[in-house]
Amino acid sequence: MRDNALSVAQQVKCLGCPTLFTKRRVHHVYCSDACRFEAHRRKTLGPEGRMAELEEQVKALKSKVADLERRITVLDEPVR
């Protein structure tokens, strides 16, 4: 029980998200590598750059959806 109480007291808030985590090293400020990478991306791209990146991802996903819909249409055609 004592170990649990100590670990809860040692938890800190991640700088990238609202998650509470226990540091594995003194210098850790992010809960995970994914959170650290996302924070770095936001810092380097800024809000406008991040939005542009997301728009590009949406465009690519829409293209993939259109391709899949074309493939489904071909598969749904009756065999002659």
N, C-alpha and C positions, 0 to 999 in steps of 0.2 A: 504494500500500500504506500509506503514511503517513496518508492521509486516513481510511482504514478504522480504523486503530489509534486515531486521535484520536476518531472518532465513537463507537466502542465505549467508550472511557474517559469520554466525556461523557454516556453514557446514565444515566438515573435511573429509579427505580421509581415507577410511578404510585401516587398516594394512594388511588385507587379500586379498583384491581385489581393483580394481580401482574405486569403487563406492564412491560418495560423500554422506554423511549423516549428519543429525543433531543429536548431542549427546543428549541422555535423561538424562545421568548422567555424572559427571565430568570425571569419570574413564573409560568410554566406548571408546574402540579403534577399535571395529569391528562393521560393519553395521547390522549384524544379528547373531543369535545363530548358524545358519548353517555355516556361514563364520568363526566364532570363533572356532567351532568344527573342521572344515577343517584345519585351521591354526595350531591348537594343534596337529592334526593327522600328518601333515607334519613335525612339530617340533619333535615329539616323534619317528616317523618312519624313517624320513630322506627320501631322494629321492629314494633310493633303496627299502626301506621298503614299501613306497607308491606304487611303481611300482609293487612289489610282490602282494600287496593287490589288485590292479587293475587287475592283471593277474588272480588271484583267482576268482574275480568277473566275468571276461570274461569267464573263464572256466565253472563256474556255470551257466551262461546264455546260453552258447553253449549247455550244458547238457539239460537245460530246452527246448531249441529250438528243439533238437533232439527228446525229449520226445513228444513234441507237434506234430512234423512231423509224428511220429509213430502213434499217436492218429488220426491224419487227415487221414492217410493211411487206418486205420481200419474203419473209418467212410465212406470213399469213396468206400469201397468194396461193391459190389452189395449184396442185401439181397437175400438169397436162399429160 
